[in-house]
Amino acid sequence: MKKRLLLLSFAALSVFAAKAQDTTKTDPPLVISGSVDTYYKYDFSKHSNIPTSFASDQNSISIGMIDLALKKKVGKASFVGELSFGPRGQVQSLPNAAGAYDESANSFHIQNLYVSYDVTDKFNLTGGYMATFMGYEVISPAGNFNYSTSYLFTNGPFQNPGFKATYAFSSKVSLMAGIFNDSWNLYTSVNKVNTFGAQLMVSPVAGWTAYLNVLSGKLSGTEFDLTTSYQITDMFKLGLNAADFKPAAVVGTGGFTGVALYPQVAVAKDVTLGLRGEYFKTKSGSYATVGPPPGSSVFATTFTANIKAGPLTLMPEFRLDSNKNDTDGFSTSSGNATKTASQFVLAAVYAF
Amino acid sequence: MKKVFGLLVLIMTVQHAFAQKDSLQVDENNNYVYYKVVEKANLPADTVYERAFNFAKTLSKENKPAKGQADKAFNISSKFITYGGMSLVRKESGEVKYTLNFQAADGKYRYNLSNFVFIPYKRDRYGNMTAVPGVEVAVEKFAAKYSQKEKDAVLDQIAAQSLAIEARLKQAIDRTKVPVKQIEVKKVNTGNW
């Protein structure tokens, strides 16, 4: 009897405590968010052809990563620490402690680690190891519509350690400027902290945001980037990413340029269909991209469905990439050079 | 057994007490509204209006209260953050924009909170929960986008916020002070041991 009473009392208290958390008076003490993703990929040439950042394993049920972000804010000061484990959260998106993409050596597993301070309601200072502000797509699968990634994403920066200041002129215009380490994606600078970065955000009308980005340094090279999206109706959203990159003289010559269009339409409460059409051109020179060789190009079309069941999203995806030349890197199942490659992916992403 | 039954009743009472969305009503256009008429015989309407107007200035940093078409009436738009998830994964789920309409008259005043619009939040690349651009859902159209559980959670928080604004507005008009609980520090003689 006592046990029953104790259990019931506990249940009553639990209900009370759980409901009490739904008030809006206080900030959550520590915010935990993240995602878990897993996928199956089949390339129709029976070996991996398309150089997407993630979803790399052919004919395999494979894991992406478990991504865990912690955020705490007290008054005007906050921190974010984001850890990731698994291929997507380690060797595919992060360097190891020695600065190499080598999963045999130890990793810090850090995607984001920064501190931030709101000097005023409109002016913020942030410093540490941060996800890049460049580009449309991100490392977290919960932040992307397509599971495989674009060439622009794969060839752009992933992280930029540095110090940045952001001023919001209004909810429609803000400007960020910062100084970052001399090389992208490394936990430490090679030698100097001399890469300049800036971002102008404008929101001309409700639902339309555009980011004009620049990142330029003597070692990192110079990239200009436009990332914009417009929720045109309740059902239809259009995104666009365009970028141009020129490597630093000490690294090489050439670079890349490209544009990707992201139309998405919600066909039901829990189902959205989306297309990504990307044109990626490599400039003539010595700089090698993840993609076609210098002086060539690729057109990639990716069709993805997002089917939601609460926090779980199923992502069936079909992708067809077409290179300019037969010799640009794709091969058939028999090993002959070919212009085209295609793959099917079924991914599951759980966000929390 | 009676005790067990009593506790079950207690649990149900607690649950019912926290179903705050029941405080909301729907108006003649089937829109959610929190509407109150309050008798205030001991204060002139001008004073009630002025105090409510000054209170309204504290509701929003972006917007100021605007005088309404009717006499001694104003309205202001503001917003508040909603939270979702339980326990360790509880975090900002979105924000709700609303409008407060107020009118004072001789011996009474009335107000309503309405035009509730939900803007969902999503985690950005830096690990912060931020508004999804361009997505705004009137709570009346929630069923087309969200589950019943999600709808109830947001409506509960709209009701809780409405109740909180009601209490603060009443306090501002009545000019009552929040009682400060004095915590007495116990004295101890450290010489005795």
Boltz contact constraints between the chains, C-beta under 6 A:
constraints:
  - contact:
      token1: [A, 4]
      token2: [B, 4]
      max_distance: 6.0
  - contact:
      token1: [A, 8]
      token2: [B, 7]
      max_distance: 6.0
  - contact:
      token1: [A, 12]
      token2: [B, 10]
      max_distance: 6.0
  - contact:
      token1: [A, 12]
      token2: [B, 11]
      max_distance: 6.0
  - contact:
      token1: [A, 15]
      token2: [B, 14]
      max_distance: 6.0
  - contact:
      token1: [A, 15]
      token2: [B, 15]
      max_distance: 6.0
  - contact:
      token1: [A, 16]
      token2: [B, 14]
      max_distance: 6.0
  - contact:
      token1: [A, 19]
      token2: [B, 18]
      max_distance: 6.0
  - contact:
      token1: [A, 21]
      token2: [B, 90]
      max_distance: 6.0
  - contact:
      token1: [A, 22]
      token2: [B, 156]
      max_distance: 6.0
  - contact:
      token1: [A, 23]
      token2: [B, 160]
      max_distance: 6.0
  - contact:
      token1: [A, 24]
      token2: [B, 80]
      max_distance: 6.0
  - contact:
      token1: [A, 24]
      token2: [B, 157]
      max_distance: 6.0
  - contact:
      token1: [A, 24]
      token2: [B, 161]
      max_distance: 6.0
  - contact:
      token1: [A, 28]
      token2: [B, 90]
      max_distance: 6.0
  - contact:
      token1: [A, 28]
      token2: [B, 91]
      max_distance: 6.0
  - contact:
      token1: [A, 31]
      token2: [B, 91]
      max_distance: 6.0
  - contact:
      token1: [A, 32]
      token2: [B, 88]
      max_distance: 6.0
  - contact:
      token1: [A, 32]
      token2: [B, 89]
      max_distance: 6.0
  - contact:
      token1: [A, 33]
      token2: [B, 123]
      max_distance: 6.0
  - contact:
      token1: [A, 69]
      token2: [B, 127]
      max_distance: 6.0
  - contact:
      token1: [A, 71]
      token2: [B, 127]
      max_distance: 6.0
  - contact:
      token1: [A, 80]
      token2: [B, 127]
      max_distance: 6.0
  - contact:
      token1: [A, 82]
      token2: [B, 127]
      max_distance: 6.0
  - contact:
      token1: [A, 112]
      token2: [B, 127]
      max_distance: 6.0
  - contact:
      token1: [A, 131]
      token2: [B, 125]
      max_distance: 6.0
  - contact:
      token1: [A, 131]
      token2: [B, 126]
      max_distance: 6.0
  - contact:
      token1: [A, 138]
      token2: [B, 125]
      max_distance: 6.0
  - contact:
      token1: [A, 207]
      token2: [B, 133]
      max_distance: 6.0
  - contact:
      token1: [A, 207]
      token2: [B, 134]
      max_distance: 6.0
  - contact:
      token1: [A, 209]
      token2: [B, 133]
      max_distance: 6.0
  - contact:
      token1: [A, 231]
      token2: [B, 134]
      max_distance: 6.0
  - contact:
      token1: [A, 352]
      token2: [B, 89]
      max_distance: 6.0
